[in-house]
Amino acid sequence: MIVTALRTGLRLGELRGLRWRDVDLAGGRIVVRVAADELGELHPPKSGTPREVPLGNDVVEELRAHRHSRVHVFDSEDGAILTPSACRKALDRITRRTGLRKFGWHVLRHTFASELAMRGATMRSIQDLLGHSTVVMTARYAHLSPAARRETVLLLDSWHSLGTVPKIRS
């Protein structure tokens, strides 16, 4: 579930409500049609409209290994939709066991957006993947690391190696 969150940017409610019929492993995509609310009832996603999220090879392999015959991709042993509390407790256990600082599920969504931004994805592409209605909201998610910000500034050094001088714009 963590790998899927990190590689798709799905909200916790979307992960909890994700059904196998909305996952196309052969085509490498998920169609986000529903999200589970606090009571485990399914509703349209926050944006109100379905969205398609392509899957990288790593998450396809993880989902393939996780495949089972129940309706929901991530559920309890009896097939019930996971509660937000159970998801929080599981993440807390994992962070404690691995020695990571405690964080919530939404951090994984921010990490997805930030990693894409640091690798050169456009804000518009990230906006579509996250299902945001505005790029302003997406910009709040796509934080750059100090190293990525430095790499961006170093792009300006390339004019020197090319033997050209940048034009001064007024």
HUBEL-V722388 format. One record per run of one state. SS is the DSSP state (alpha for helix, beta for strand, coil for the rest). FROM is the first residue (numbers start at 1). TO is the last residue. If there is no record, write none. Layout:
<<SS;FROM;TO> <SS;FROM;TO>>
//
This chain:
<<coil;1;1> <alpha;2;8> <coil;9;11> <alpha;12;17> <coil;18;18> <beta;19;19> <alpha;20;22> <beta;23;24> <coil;25;28> <beta;29;32> <coil;33;34> <beta;35;36> <coil;37;41> <beta;42;43> <coil;44;50> <beta;51;54> <coil;55;56> <alpha;57;66> <coil;67;71> <beta;72;72> <coil;73;74> <beta;75;75> <coil;76;80> <beta;81;81> <coil;82;83> <alpha;84;98> <coil;99;104> <alpha;105;118> <coil;119;122> <alpha;123;130> <coil;131;134> <alpha;135;141> <coil;142;145> <alpha;146;161> <coil;162;170>>
//
